[in-house]
């Protein structure tokens, strides 16, 4: 929680989830680090706090494996994901679908964009939700594309690569979501 700069109420919920898993015997035979990380991720999802599984796994690897090798990270992500699915199933945890709007501010700040970009991106996301064109799409990818739309509308010269880096998604994701948003919302912006 400290490394991810998460509030104490998230930590408290993660502790509650982990204790419940411990009580039900779900920890036995599994990595404690992975179960703790999965509990933290589950708490974040339950409380609607934007954090990516990859980031939680990365922090857990760095905290307990000083080498932080790529292979260790890949294995950690798979194991944390497996433990998270187990927690969801066995503890019947509610899963909130992440709202793309919660990622906008972070992307705008990392890309060093003006606040107008955030306002426009949130409006694009609101319109996209109303027309149901983002259902089932990665919320972070949608948020990144909306920020890119805002850049184009404000004539701010940021590349898809720069926005992708700020958001932690691929350029292809931004390109695909941008195209969908432009066409389905009938936005008057260039291709």
N, CA and C atoms as a LAMMPS dump frame, in Angstrom:
ITEM: TIMESTEP
0
ITEM: NUMBER OF ATOMS
573
ITEM: BOX BOUNDS ff ff ff
-5.0000000000000000e+02 5.0000000000000000e+02
-5.0000000000000000e+02 5.0000000000000000e+02
-5.0000000000000000e+02 5.0000000000000000e+02
ITEM: ATOMS id mol type element x y z
1 1 1 N 0.829 -1.198 0
2 1 2 C 0 0 0
3 1 3 C 0.865 1.25 0
4 2 1 N 1.949 1.217 0.762
5 2 2 C 2.829 2.39 0.816
6 2 3 C 3.464 2.661 -0.538
7 3 1 N 3.961 1.621 -1.171
8 3 2 C 4.633 1.8 -2.459
9 3 3 C 3.672 2.266 -3.546
10 4 1 N 2.403 1.857 -3.457
11 4 2 C 1.394 2.262 -4.434
12 4 3 C 0.671 3.541 -4.01
13 5 1 N 1.021 4.059 -2.843
14 5 2 C 0.416 5.262 -2.257
15 5 3 C -1.117 5.115 -2.215
16 6 1 N -1.542 4.056 -1.559
17 6 2 C -2.977 3.791 -1.43
18 6 3 C -3.46 4.215 -0.047
19 7 1 N -4.706 4.665 0.044
20 7 2 C -5.24 5.108 1.335
21 7 3 C -5.382 3.956 2.342
22 8 1 N -5.457 4.32 3.616
23 8 2 C -5.514 3.312 4.682
24 8 3 C -6.775 2.455 4.616
25 9 1 N -7.887 3.015 4.123
26 9 2 C -9.115 2.21 4.046
27 9 3 C -8.963 1.06 3.054
28 10 1 N -8.119 1.233 2.03
29 10 2 C -7.85 0.136 1.087
30 10 3 C -7.037 -0.937 1.795
31 11 1 N -6.027 -0.516 2.55
32 11 2 C -5.205 -1.456 3.314
33 11 3 C -6.079 -2.25 4.275
34 12 1 N -6.978 -1.561 4.978
35 12 2 C -7.852 -2.229 5.943
36 12 3 C -8.744 -3.265 5.261
37 13 1 N -9.268 -2.929 4.095
38 13 2 C -10.11 -3.874 3.343
39 13 3 C -9.28 -5.062 2.849
40 14 1 N -8.055 -4.803 2.415
41 14 2 C -7.164 -5.882 1.962
42 14 3 C -6.862 -6.832 3.114
43 15 1 N -6.645 -6.285 4.3
44 15 2 C -6.387 -7.108 5.49
45 15 3 C -7.606 -7.97 5.8
46 16 1 N -8.79 -7.365 5.709
47 16 2 C -10.026 -8.104 5.971
48 16 3 C -10.186 -9.263 4.988
49 17 1 N -9.919 -8.994 3.714
50 17 2 C -10.029 -10.03 2.677
51 17 3 C -9.011 -11.139 2.926
52 18 1 N -7.773 -10.751 3.243
53 18 2 C -6.728 -11.76 3.483
54 18 3 C -7.087 -12.63 4.692
55 19 1 N -7.576 -12.009 5.763
56 19 2 C -7.952 -12.785 6.957
57 19 3 C -9.074 -13.768 6.65
58 20 1 N -10.026 -13.343 5.83
59 20 2 C -11.12 -14.227 5.433
60 20 3 C -10.581 -15.402 4.616
61 21 1 N -9.637 -15.119 3.711
62 21 2 C -9.019 -16.181 2.915
63 21 3 C -8.253 -17.146 3.817
64 22 1 N -7.572 -16.6 4.802
65 22 2 C -6.819 -17.408 5.764
66 22 3 C -7.772 -18.307 6.559
67 23 1 N -8.881 -17.715 7.014
68 23 2 C -9.88 -18.455 7.783
69 23 3 C -10.474 -19.62 6.978
70 24 1 N -10.659 -19.392 5.675
71 24 2 C -11.239 -20.437 4.818
72 24 3 C -10.185 -21.415 4.29
73 25 1 N -8.939 -21.225 4.663
74 25 2 C -7.884 -22.153 4.245
75 25 3 C -7.433 -21.97 2.808
76 26 1 N -7.661 -20.804 2.23
77 26 2 C -7.289 -20.574 0.829
78 26 3 C -5.803 -20.281 0.657
79 27 1 N -5.132 -19.919 1.741
80 27 2 C -3.715 -19.557 1.653
81 27 3 C -2.828 -20.795 1.619
82 28 1 N -3.28 -21.855 2.237
83 28 2 C -2.488 -23.082 2.314
84 28 3 C -2.065 -23.555 0.915
85 29 1 N -0.762 -23.768 0.773
86 29 2 C -0.232 -24.269 -0.495
87 29 3 C 0.004 -23.19 -1.537
88 30 1 N -0.221 -21.944 -1.177
89 30 2 C -0.02 -20.837 -2.121
90 30 3 C 0.995 -19.859 -1.549
91 31 1 N 1.554 -19.073 -2.41
92 31 2 C 2.507 -18.057 -1.99
93 31 3 C 1.792 -16.989 -1.163
94 32 1 N 2.327 -16.717 0.011
95 32 2 C 1.735 -15.688 0.87
96 32 3 C 1.797 -14.338 0.178
97 33 1 N 2.93 -14.058 -0.461
98 33 2 C 3.1 -12.782 -1.168
99 33 3 C 2.026 -12.611 -2.238
100 34 1 N 1.764 -13.669 -2.993
101 34 2 C 0.756 -13.604 -4.051
102 34 3 C -0.645 -13.415 -3.474
103 35 1 N -0.934 -14.084 -2.362
104 35 2 C -2.251 -13.935 -1.736
105 35 3 C -2.438 -12.533 -1.151
106 36 1 N -1.372 -11.985 -0.575
107 36 2 C -1.448 -10.624 -0.041
108 36 3 C -1.678 -9.644 -1.197
109 37 1 N -0.918 -9.814 -2.274
110 37 2 C -1.064 -8.935 -3.44
111 37 3 C -2.464 -9.071 -4.045
112 38 1 N -2.967 -10.301 -4.14
113 38 2 C -4.308 -10.532 -4.685
114 38 3 C -5.372 -9.905 -3.777
115 39 1 N -5.166 -9.987 -2.473
116 39 2 C -6.101 -9.366 -1.521
117 39 3 C -6.109 -7.856 -1.692
118 40 1 N -4.941 -7.283 -1.886
119 40 2 C -4.842 -5.842 -2.091
120 40 3 C -5.536 -5.433 -3.392
121 41 1 N -5.297 -6.191 -4.457
122 41 2 C -5.931 -5.891 -5.743
123 41 3 C -7.458 -6.028 -5.622
124 42 1 N -7.924 -7.081 -4.922
125 42 2 C -9.359 -7.282 -4.729
126 42 3 C -9.972 -6.114 -3.954
127 43 1 N -9.251 -5.624 -2.936
128 43 2 C -9.737 -4.478 -2.16
129 43 3 C -9.838 -3.243 -3.049
130 44 1 N -8.843 -3.039 -3.894
131 44 2 C -8.866 -1.892 -4.81
132 44 3 C -10.056 -1.978 -5.76
133 45 1 N -10.269 -3.146 -6.328
134 45 2 C -11.395 -3.327 -7.256
135 45 3 C -12.731 -3.134 -6.547
136 46 1 N -12.841 -3.685 -5.351
137 46 2 C -14.09 -3.584 -4.583
138 46 3 C -14.408 -2.134 -4.244
139 47 1 N -13.375 -1.364 -3.915
140 47 2 C -13.566 0.02 -3.484
141 47 3 C -13.47 1.028 -4.631
142 48 1 N -13.225 0.537 -5.843
143 48 2 C -13.173 1.417 -7.003
144 48 3 C -11.918 2.279 -7.076
145 49 1 N -10.83 1.793 -6.498
146 49 2 C -9.561 2.53 -6.534
147 49 3 C -8.788 2.074 -7.776
148 50 1 N -8.392 3.016 -8.635
149 50 2 C -7.727 2.618 -9.882
150 50 3 C -6.294 2.137 -9.666
151 51 1 N -6.088 0.86 -9.851
152 51 2 C -4.747 0.287 -9.814
153 51 3 C -4.768 -0.934 -10.729
154 52 1 N -3.649 -1.169 -11.395
155 52 2 C -3.593 -2.293 -12.327
156 52 3 C -2.976 -3.508 -11.657
157 53 1 N -3.468 -4.683 -12.033
158 53 2 C -2.948 -5.941 -11.504
159 53 3 C -1.445 -6.026 -11.756
160 54 1 N -1.032 -5.611 -12.931
161 54 2 C 0.384 -5.661 -13.288
162 54 3 C 1.226 -4.852 -12.301
163 55 1 N 0.721 -3.689 -11.903
164 55 2 C 1.456 -2.823 -10.978
165 55 3 C 1.526 -3.458 -9.586
166 56 1 N 0.428 -4.042 -9.124
167 56 2 C 0.412 -4.711 -7.821
168 56 3 C 1.403 -5.873 -7.826
169 57 1 N 1.393 -6.665 -8.901
170 57 2 C 2.318 -7.798 -9.015
171 57 3 C 3.768 -7.309 -9.054
172 58 1 N 4.005 -6.246 -9.798
173 58 2 C 5.349 -5.683 -9.917
174 58 3 C 5.872 -5.236 -8.546
175 59 1 N 5.041 -4.537 -7.794
176 59 2 C 5.434 -4.065 -6.461
177 59 3 C 5.685 -5.248 -5.53
178 60 1 N 4.841 -6.282 -5.627
179 60 2 C 5.029 -7.448 -4.754
180 60 3 C 6.336 -8.163 -5.076
181 61 1 N 6.691 -8.234 -6.36
182 61 2 C 7.953 -8.857 -6.757
183 61 3 C 9.124 -8.029 -6.242
184 62 1 N 9.043 -6.722 -6.408
185 62 2 C 10.139 -5.844 -5.977
186 62 3 C 10.321 -5.903 -4.458
187 63 1 N 9.217 -6.03 -3.739
188 63 2 C 9.289 -6.056 -2.287
189 63 3 C 9.924 -7.349 -1.768
190 64 1 N 9.7 -8.452 -2.467
191 64 2 C 10.173 -9.743 -1.956
192 64 3 C 11.208 -10.424 -2.824
193 65 1 N 11.492 -9.882 -3.99
194 65 2 C 12.517 -10.442 -4.859
195 65 3 C 13.357 -9.271 -5.354
196 66 1 N 14.429 -9 -4.668
197 66 2 C 15.244 -7.824 -4.953
198 66 3 C 15.753 -7.779 -6.392
199 67 1 N 15.879 -8.938 -7.019
200 67 2 C 16.363 -8.94 -8.404
201 67 3 C 15.352 -8.295 -9.337
202 68 1 N 14.058 -8.535 -9.11
203 68 2 C 13.012 -7.947 -9.929
204 68 3 C 13.144 -8.314 -11.399
205 69 1 N 13.54 -9.55 -11.661
206 69 2 C 13.748 -9.987 -13.037
207 69 3 C 12.433 -10.059 -13.796
208 70 1 N 12.508 -9.918 -15.112
209 70 2 C 11.318 -9.961 -15.956
210 70 3 C 10.569 -11.269 -15.778
211 71 1 N 11.304 -12.378 -15.73
212 71 2 C 10.659 -13.677 -15.584
213 71 3 C 9.924 -13.755 -14.251
214 72 1 N 10.538 -13.223 -13.191
215 72 2 C 9.892 -13.214 -11.882
216 72 3 C 8.612 -12.388 -11.933
217 73 1 N 8.635 -11.276 -12.668
218 73 2 C 7.456 -10.422 -12.789
219 73 3 C 6.336 -11.136 -13.538
220 74 1 N 6.681 -11.808 -14.641
221 74 2 C 5.661 -12.54 -15.407
222 74 3 C 5.017 -13.619 -14.554
223 75 1 N 5.851 -14.356 -13.81
224 75 2 C 5.33 -15.406 -12.938
225 75 3 C 4.47 -14.806 -11.829
226 76 1 N 4.911 -13.685 -11.266
227 76 2 C 4.16 -13.037 -10.194
228 76 3 C 2.796 -12.586 -10.693
229 77 1 N 2.757 -12.006 -11.889
230 77 2 C 1.483 -11.53 -12.432
231 77 3 C 0.511 -12.7 -12.618
232 78 1 N 1.012 -13.812 -13.136
233 78 2 C 0.16 -14.988 -13.323
234 78 3 C -0.338 -15.516 -11.985
235 79 1 N 0.559 -15.581 -11.007
236 79 2 C 0.191 -16.12 -9.699
237 79 3 C -0.779 -15.203 -8.962
238 80 1 N -0.545 -13.898 -9.002
239 80 2 C -1.454 -12.946 -8.354
240 80 3 C -2.82 -13.009 -9.023
241 81 1 N -2.835 -13.105 -10.343
242 81 2 C -4.084 -13.202 -11.084
243 81 3 C -4.842 -14.471 -10.689
244 82 1 N -4.129 -15.57 -10.58
245 82 2 C -4.737 -16.843 -10.188
246 82 3 C -5.333 -16.741 -8.777
247 83 1 N -4.575 -16.144 -7.861
248 83 2 C -5.053 -15.982 -6.483
249 83 3 C -6.245 -15.033 -6.428
250 84 1 N -6.217 -13.987 -7.241
251 84 2 C -7.33 -13.03 -7.278
252 84 3 C -8.616 -13.726 -7.729
253 85 1 N -8.517 -14.539 -8.792
254 85 2 C -9.7 -15.271 -9.263
255 85 3 C -10.223 -16.232 -8.191
256 86 1 N -9.309 -16.86 -7.454
257 86 2 C -9.699 -17.755 -6.369
258 86 3 C -10.446 -16.978 -5.283
259 87 1 N -9.926 -15.806 -4.915
260 87 2 C -10.586 -14.97 -3.905
261 87 3 C -11.986 -14.565 -4.36
262 88 1 N -12.102 -14.155 -5.62
263 88 2 C -13.412 -13.76 -6.151
264 88 3 C -14.416 -14.903 -6.03
265 89 1 N -13.964 -16.078 -6.429
266 89 2 C -14.855 -17.239 -6.457
267 89 3 C -15.211 -17.717 -5.048
268 90 1 N -14.219 -17.922 -4.221
269 90 2 C -14.446 -18.524 -2.904
270 90 3 C -15.037 -17.557 -1.877
271 91 1 N -14.695 -16.276 -1.982
272 91 2 C -15.204 -15.301 -1.014
273 91 3 C -16.404 -14.531 -1.555
274 92 1 N -16.768 -14.835 -2.795
275 92 2 C -17.906 -14.176 -3.457
276 92 3 C -17.8 -12.645 -3.358
277 93 1 N -16.645 -12.142 -3.745
278 93 2 C -16.404 -10.702 -3.672
279 93 3 C -17.098 -9.983 -4.826
280 94 1 N -17.678 -8.827 -4.543
281 94 2 C -18.292 -8.044 -5.622
282 94 3 C -17.201 -7.405 -6.481
283 95 1 N -17.407 -7.39 -7.771
284 95 2 C -16.423 -6.798 -8.67
285 95 3 C -17.045 -5.588 -9.339
286 96 1 N -16.449 -4.446 -9.097
287 96 2 C -16.902 -3.226 -9.769
288 96 3 C -16.144 -3.116 -11.075
289 97 1 N -16.857 -2.828 -12.134
290 97 2 C -16.176 -2.539 -13.382
291 97 3 C -15.59 -1.143 -13.247
292 98 1 N -14.337 -1.029 -13.58
293 98 2 C -13.653 0.254 -13.434
294 98 3 C -14.223 1.262 -14.431
295 99 1 N -14.446 2.462 -13.953
296 99 2 C -14.935 3.558 -14.779
297 99 3 C -13.721 4.212 -15.436
298 100 1 N -13.708 4.34 -16.756
299 100 2 C -12.562 4.949 -17.432
300 100 3 C -12.23 6.354 -16.918
301 101 1 N -13.234 7.077 -16.429
302 101 2 C -13.023 8.45 -15.959
303 101 3 C -12.01 8.542 -14.827
304 102 1 N -11.915 7.491 -14.01
305 102 2 C -11.007 7.557 -12.863
306 102 3 C -9.541 7.546 -13.277
307 103 1 N -9.26 7.136 -14.498
308 103 2 C -7.878 7.094 -14.97
309 103 3 C -7.447 8.387 -15.667
310 104 1 N -8.404 9.222 -16.023
311 104 2 C -8.117 10.396 -16.853
312 104 3 C -7.126 11.357 -16.194
313 105 1 N -7.383 11.721 -14.948
314 105 2 C -6.518 12.703 -14.275
315 105 3 C -5.05 12.251 -14.267
316 106 1 N -4.811 10.993 -13.938
317 106 2 C -3.445 10.471 -13.894
318 106 3 C -2.758 10.552 -15.251
319 107 1 N -3.486 10.196 -16.301
320 107 2 C -2.919 10.247 -17.652
321 107 3 C -2.6 11.691 -18.034
322 108 1 N -3.534 12.591 -17.757
323 108 2 C -3.348 14.01 -18.079
324 108 3 C -2.132 14.569 -17.339
325 109 1 N -1.993 14.213 -16.071
326 109 2 C -0.853 14.703 -15.284
327 109 3 C 0.462 14.147 -15.806
328 110 1 N 0.519 12.827 -16.067
329 110 2 C 1.766 12.221 -16.557
330 110 3 C 2.14 12.738 -17.941
331 111 1 N 1.143 13.081 -18.755
332 111 2 C 1.411 13.599 -20.101
333 111 3 C 1.625 15.118 -20.091
334 112 1 N 1.49 15.717 -18.899
335 112 2 C 1.69 17.16 -18.726
336 112 3 C 0.78 17.973 -19.649
337 113 1 N -0.522 17.68 -19.544
338 113 2 C -1.53 18.352 -20.362
339 113 3 C -2.318 19.338 -19.498
340 114 1 N -2.949 20.333 -20.122
341 114 2 C -3.757 21.292 -19.36
342 114 3 C -5.057 20.657 -18.862
343 115 1 N -5.694 21.301 -17.897
344 115 2 C -6.92 20.773 -17.299
345 115 3 C -8.067 20.687 -18.306
346 116 1 N -8.032 21.521 -19.363
347 116 2 C -9.078 21.449 -20.403
348 116 3 C -9.102 20.067 -21.049
349 117 1 N -7.929 19.452 -21.179
350 117 2 C -7.853 18.114 -21.776
351 117 3 C -8.608 17.11 -20.908
352 118 1 N -8.48 17.258 -19.594
353 118 2 C -9.189 16.366 -18.675
354 118 3 C -10.698 16.539 -18.811
355 119 1 N -11.155 17.769 -18.892
356 119 2 C -12.59 18.037 -19.024
357 119 3 C -13.154 17.428 -20.301
358 120 1 N -12.447 17.644 -21.403
359 120 2 C -12.916 17.103 -22.695
360 120 3 C -12.913 15.582 -22.672
361 121 1 N -11.844 14.987 -22.132
362 121 2 C -11.749 13.522 -22.071
363 121 3 C -12.898 12.938 -21.25
364 122 1 N -13.205 13.555 -20.114
365 122 2 C -14.312 13.073 -19.278
366 122 3 C -15.647 13.19 -20.023
367 123 1 N -15.816 14.272 -20.798
368 123 2 C -17.047 14.446 -21.573
369 123 3 C -17.153 13.37 -22.653
370 124 1 N -16.043 13.062 -23.317
371 124 2 C -16.037 12.018 -24.352
372 124 3 C -16.41 10.676 -23.732
373 125 1 N -15.849 10.385 -22.563
374 125 2 C -16.156 9.123 -21.882
375 125 3 C -17.63 9.077 -21.478
376 126 1 N -18.146 10.182 -20.962
377 126 2 C -19.563 10.238 -20.576
378 126 3 C -20.453 9.932 -21.779
379 127 1 N -20.155 10.56 -22.922
380 127 2 C -20.943 10.323 -24.136
381 127 3 C -20.807 8.878 -24.609
382 128 1 N -19.6 8.338 -24.497
383 128 2 C -19.366 6.951 -24.922
384 128 3 C -20.134 5.97 -24.031
385 129 1 N -20.204 6.273 -22.731
386 129 2 C -20.971 5.409 -21.819
387 129 3 C -22.458 5.469 -22.141
388 130 1 N -22.948 6.667 -22.435
389 130 2 C -24.368 6.833 -22.764
390 130 3 C -24.752 6.039 -24.008
391 131 1 N -23.862 5.989 -24.985
392 131 2 C -24.147 5.255 -26.217
393 131 3 C -23.688 3.799 -26.149
394 132 1 N -23.143 3.408 -24.999
395 132 2 C -22.735 2.017 -24.735
396 132 3 C -21.718 1.473 -25.726
397 133 1 N -20.794 2.304 -26.162
398 133 2 C -19.787 1.818 -27.119
399 133 3 C -18.509 1.343 -26.437
400 134 1 N -18.408 1.52 -25.117
401 134 2 C -17.178 1.103 -24.437
402 134 3 C -17.38 -0.125 -23.568
403 135 1 N -18.558 -0.71 -23.61
404 135 2 C -18.833 -1.905 -22.81
405 135 3 C -17.857 -3.019 -23.19
406 136 1 N -17.216 -3.588 -22.184
407 136 2 C -16.283 -4.688 -22.416
408 136 3 C -14.888 -4.26 -22.838
409 137 1 N -14.656 -2.974 -22.975
410 137 2 C -13.338 -2.48 -23.368
411 137 3 C -12.516 -2.188 -22.115
412 138 1 N -11.207 -2.294 -22.234
413 138 2 C -10.308 -1.979 -21.132
414 138 3 C -10.485 -0.513 -20.754
415 139 1 N -10.893 -0.229 -19.514
416 139 2 C -11.158 1.155 -19.122
417 139 3 C -9.941 2.072 -19.262
418 140 1 N -8.764 1.539 -19.021
419 140 2 C -7.555 2.36 -19.146
420 140 3 C -7.309 2.73 -20.609
421 141 1 N -7.573 1.807 -21.517
422 141 2 C -7.428 2.083 -22.945
423 141 3 C -8.428 3.125 -23.422
424 142 1 N -9.653 3.034 -22.91
425 142 2 C -10.689 4.014 -23.261
426 142 3 C -10.29 5.393 -22.743
427 143 1 N -9.809 5.448 -21.506
428 143 2 C -9.389 6.724 -20.92
429 143 3 C -8.237 7.333 -21.722
430 144 1 N -7.276 6.51 -22.099
431 144 2 C -6.133 6.994 -22.878
432 144 3 C -6.589 7.54 -24.233
433 145 1 N -7.49 6.831 -24.89
434 145 2 C -8.003 7.29 -26.18
435 145 3 C -8.779 8.586 -26.028
436 146 1 N -9.557 8.713 -24.953
437 146 2 C -10.311 9.948 -24.713
438 146 3 C -9.365 11.127 -24.484
439 147 1 N -8.262 10.875 -23.783
440 147 2 C -7.257 11.93 -23.576
441 147 3 C -6.63 12.303 -24.919
442 148 1 N -6.376 11.308 -25.751
443 148 2 C -5.815 11.59 -27.074
444 148 3 C -6.812 12.397 -27.92
445 149 1 N -8.094 12.054 -27.837
446 149 2 C -9.141 12.817 -28.53
447 149 3 C -9.092 14.269 -28.067
448 150 1 N -8.964 14.472 -26.763
449 150 2 C -8.892 15.828 -26.205
450 150 3 C -7.686 16.581 -26.767
451 151 1 N -6.559 15.894 -26.885
452 151 2 C -5.355 16.527 -27.448
453 151 3 C -5.603 16.983 -28.888
454 152 1 N -6.238 16.119 -29.669
455 152 2 C -6.524 16.458 -31.062
456 152 3 C -7.49 17.648 -31.127
457 153 1 N -8.52 17.618 -30.287
458 153 2 C -9.512 18.702 -30.291
459 153 3 C -8.908 20.044 -29.852
460 154 1 N -7.964 19.984 -28.931
461 154 2 C -7.339 21.209 -28.431
462 154 3 C -6.1 21.611 -29.245
463 155 1 N -5.812 20.822 -30.287
464 155 2 C -4.643 21.058 -31.139
465 155 3 C -3.343 21.038 -30.326
466 156 1 N -3.284 20.098 -29.388
467 156 2 C -2.064 19.871 -28.602
468 156 3 C -1.292 18.761 -29.309
469 157 1 N -0.06 19.021 -29.61
470 157 2 C 0.735 18.079 -30.405
471 157 3 C 1.386 17.01 -29.519
472 158 1 N 0.591 16.009 -29.191
473 158 2 C 1.078 14.833 -28.464
474 158 3 C 0.807 13.63 -29.352
475 159 1 N 1.786 12.742 -29.442
476 159 2 C 1.614 11.554 -30.272
477 159 3 C 0.87 10.467 -29.496
478 160 1 N 0.352 9.507 -30.253
479 160 2 C -0.29 8.365 -29.608
480 160 3 C 0.723 7.64 -28.729
481 161 1 N 1.964 7.609 -29.154
482 161 2 C 3.017 6.951 -28.386
483 161 3 C 3.212 7.642 -27.031
484 162 1 N 3.192 8.969 -27.004
485 162 2 C 3.376 9.717 -25.76
486 162 3 C 2.212 9.47 -24.794
487 163 1 N 0.998 9.472 -25.324
488 163 2 C -0.178 9.222 -24.488
489 163 3 C -0.174 7.77 -24.011
490 164 1 N 0.21 6.848 -24.9
491 164 2 C 0.285 5.429 -24.529
492 164 3 C 1.276 5.231 -23.384
493 165 1 N 2.407 5.888 -23.463
494 165 2 C 3.415 5.785 -22.407
495 165 3 C 2.873 6.346 -21.088
496 166 1 N 2.182 7.475 -21.15
497 166 2 C 1.617 8.1 -19.947
498 166 3 C 0.532 7.224 -19.32
499 167 1 N -0.184 6.479 -20.159
500 167 2 C -1.292 5.647 -19.671
501 167 3 C -0.865 4.224 -19.326
502 168 1 N 0.236 3.782 -19.91
503 168 2 C 0.659 2.406 -19.683
504 168 3 C -0.1 1.409 -20.533
505 169 1 N -0.49 1.846 -21.738
506 169 2 C -1.155 0.957 -22.699
507 169 3 C -0.367 0.999 -24.003
508 170 1 N -0.793 0.225 -24.984
509 170 2 C -0.08 0.222 -26.264
510 170 3 C -0.66 1.28 -27.199
511 171 1 N 0.143 1.657 -28.177
512 171 2 C -0.323 2.599 -29.202
513 171 3 C -1.49 2.003 -29.982
514 172 1 N -1.443 0.703 -30.205
515 172 2 C -2.507 0.028 -30.955
516 172 3 C -3.839 0.163 -30.216
517 173 1 N -3.805 0.031 -28.901
518 173 2 C -5.026 0.19 -28.1
519 173 3 C -5.597 1.59 -28.299
520 174 1 N -4.738 2.599 -28.198
521 174 2 C -5.205 3.975 -28.379
522 174 3 C -5.753 4.168 -29.79
523 175 1 N -5.049 3.672 -30.777
524 175 2 C -5.479 3.827 -32.167
525 175 3 C -6.855 3.202 -32.382
526 176 1 N -7.06 1.989 -31.859
527 176 2 C -8.349 1.305 -32.033
528 176 3 C -9.483 2.018 -31.308
529 177 1 N -9.251 2.387 -30.039
530 177 2 C -10.296 3.088 -29.273
531 177 3 C -10.569 4.467 -29.858
532 178 1 N -9.527 5.16 -30.327
533 178 2 C -9.674 6.483 -30.939
534 178 3 C -10.577 6.394 -32.165
535 179 1 N -10.313 5.388 -32.994
536 179 2 C -11.11 5.199 -34.209
537 179 3 C -12.575 4.926 -33.852
538 180 1 N -12.802 4.053 -32.863
539 180 2 C -14.178 3.752 -32.435
540 180 3 C -14.882 4.995 -31.905
541 181 1 N -14.199 5.737 -31.046
542 181 2 C -14.799 6.945 -30.471
543 181 3 C -15.124 7.965 -31.564
544 182 1 N -14.17 8.164 -32.478
545 182 2 C -14.362 9.141 -33.552
546 182 3 C -15.56 8.774 -34.427
547 183 1 N -15.646 7.512 -34.81
548 183 2 C -16.708 7.08 -35.711
549 183 3 C -18.064 6.967 -35.013
550 184 1 N -18.102 6.338 -33.846
551 184 2 C -19.378 6.072 -33.177
552 184 3 C -19.981 7.316 -32.521
553 185 1 N -19.127 8.25 -32.088
554 185 2 C -19.644 9.496 -31.497
555 185 3 C -19.739 10.608 -32.531
556 186 1 N -19.339 10.267 -33.778
557 186 2 C -19.37 11.236 -34.882
558 186 3 C -18.619 12.529 -34.53
559 187 1 N -17.409 12.338 -34.021
560 187 2 C -16.576 13.474 -33.655
561 187 3 C -15.951 14.092 -34.894
562 188 1 N -15.933 15.406 -34.947
563 188 2 C -15.352 16.127 -36.091
564 188 3 C -13.865 16.338 -35.874
565 189 1 N -13.125 15.236 -35.943
566 189 2 C -11.675 15.305 -35.781
567 189 3 C -11.016 14.476 -36.875
568 190 1 N -9.764 14.785 -37.207
569 190 2 C -9.094 14.05 -38.288
570 190 3 C -8.793 12.609 -37.934
571 191 1 N -8.592 11.808 -38.99
572 191 2 C -8.274 10.388 -38.785
573 191 3 C -6.868 10.199 -38.317
